[in-house]
Amino acid sequence: MYAVIFSGGKQYRVRIGDVLCLETLDVAVGDTVRFEQVMAIGEGESLNVGRPYVEGSQVAGKVLSHGRHKKVEIIKFRRRKHHMKRQGHRQNYTQVEITSIA
């Protein structure tokens, strides 16, 4: 069984036991988080697609940790102008393990 959930402006295809890095959620480590914006639920050949969400369905997960991704380096360079600008960015995330799909 799998589900498509909507979190942080993105869609994720999840199964029970999957570990995801989502956009930062305001939930403590060890707590349970429920995703009620379930866009589709499928099992085998059958697929239940919502408009836009499946009524009465939810996906639950356990928050494992909070952290930051690896640094993305941004370099802006203009040739022959002696101009170079360096910048970095690290995005925050929440690591969640999917525990149930209902």
WOHU-V28094 format. One record per residue. N is the residue number from 1. SS is DSSP state (A for helix, B for strand, O for the rest). Layout:
BEGIN
n = (N & N)
ss = (SS & SS)
END
This chain:
BEGIN
n = (1 & 2 & 3 & 4 & 5 & 6 & 7 & 8 & 9 & 10 & 11 & 12 & 13 & 14 & 15 & 16 & 17 & 18 & 19 & 20 & 21 & 22 & 23 & 24 & 25 & 26 & 27 & 28 & 29 & 30 & 31 & 32 & 33 & 34 & 35 & 36 & 37 & 38 & 39 & 40 & 41 & 42 & 43 & 44 & 45 & 46 & 47 & 48 & 49 & 50 & 51 & 52 & 53 & 54 & 55 & 56 & 57 & 58 & 59 & 60 & 61 & 62 & 63 & 64 & 65 & 66 & 67 & 68 & 69 & 70 & 71 & 72 & 73 & 74 & 75 & 76 & 77 & 78 & 79 & 80 & 81 & 82 & 83 & 84 & 85 & 86 & 87 & 88 & 89 & 90 & 91 & 92 & 93 & 94 & 95 & 96 & 97 & 98 & 99 & 100 & 101 & 102)
ss = (O & B & B & B & B & B & B & O & O & B & B & B & B & B & B & O & O & O & B & B & B & B & O & O & O & O & O & O & O & O & O & B & B & B & B & O & O & B & B & B & B & B & B & O & O & B & B & B & B & O & O & O & O & O & O & O & O & O & B & B & B & B & B & B & B & B & B & B & O & O & O & B & B & B & B & B & B & B & O & O & O & O & B & B & B & B & B & B & B & O & O & B & B & B & B & B & B & B & B & B & B & O)
END
